[in-house]
Amino acid sequence: MKTNDLYSQINKIKKEKDVVILSHYYMSNDLQVETKDGGFVDFVGDSLGLSIQASQTKANNILFCGVRFMAETALLVNETKQVFMPDPSAGCSLASSINAKDVIELRKKYPGVPVMGYINTYAETKTQLDVCCTSRNAIKIAASLPSDKIIFVPDLYMGQNLQMRVQKELGKELILWNGACEVHEAFASHNSGMKRAIDAEFLFHWEVPKTLTSILDDGAKGMIGGTTDILSYVKKSPKKKFYLASECDLGVALKKENQDKEFITPCIHCAYMKQNNMVKLLAALKAIGSDQQQKYQVTIDKKTMQKAKMPVLRMLELSE
Ligand code: 13P
């Protein structure tokens, strides 16, 4: 089928079934083509942007192209909707590095210390968090907590990268957990290529190990931040060459927005994000409203929902 015919077919089904399609920047090229560019995706964004879109959508059904904790979050912020994924088994190494019991134990070890949890956690873990944060708002959320100590879970590297700024700007200390994102951790085995990129500016996601990001302290040019920070930094920078230390397909949006700039990367993909593809998306879309829909639907039991939505809604309030 020709691409335009495929897009028309998808848009027709979306309309008939009242579906909004949300895609993370880590999706492959074909799952990032927005309706405003003649495609079928209603919004491409980072984890915060997608949560905000999910909370505001009027559509009854959300088809979420991302990983499971993101789709769960969409449901937590808008529980009257039905949320679907092309492949609901798409996981996340960070989210599975911690569970609710682990957070309860941390609370016992550090009584009275608030817990700021990365959005990259499952709903069950979120039941024990005080507030969530994403890569875009972590410093802002840390600043809002009335405590000079904060437990931050589960990403150790992100915590170590944040620690310096949080200490310097807010005078606060982070207590960390030992989780890691497989993709961003993998840059550690590519540091020889990084060293050769001496004429580039470095774009480090928060989740890249400190052993690599520390080159910025030694005088290399670039930044550490979240996905949206990376996109904004490149747009503003007069430089023409960048080393991308984040998921390879973030390069799709970077190239689209900066056609005159060059991006070098070892091109590390998130295998979980790549469980989404066009074939599964079409199958999920067709299943909505049929007796097959539960194969693609993301659900959270009522008891978990009541508690897990609190830290996410608190984050959205603080992000305004
Ligand atoms: P952001 O979209 O908030 O940057 O998070 C992406 C992610 O899940 C990295 O592991």
Boltz pocket constraint, residues with backbone or C-beta under 6 A from the ligand:
constraints:
  - pocket:
      binder: B
      contacts: [[A, 45], [A, 46], [A, 47], [A, 48], [A, 120], [A, 134], [A, 135], [A, 136], [A, 181], [A, 207], [A, 226], [A, 227], [A, 228]]
      max_distance: 6.0
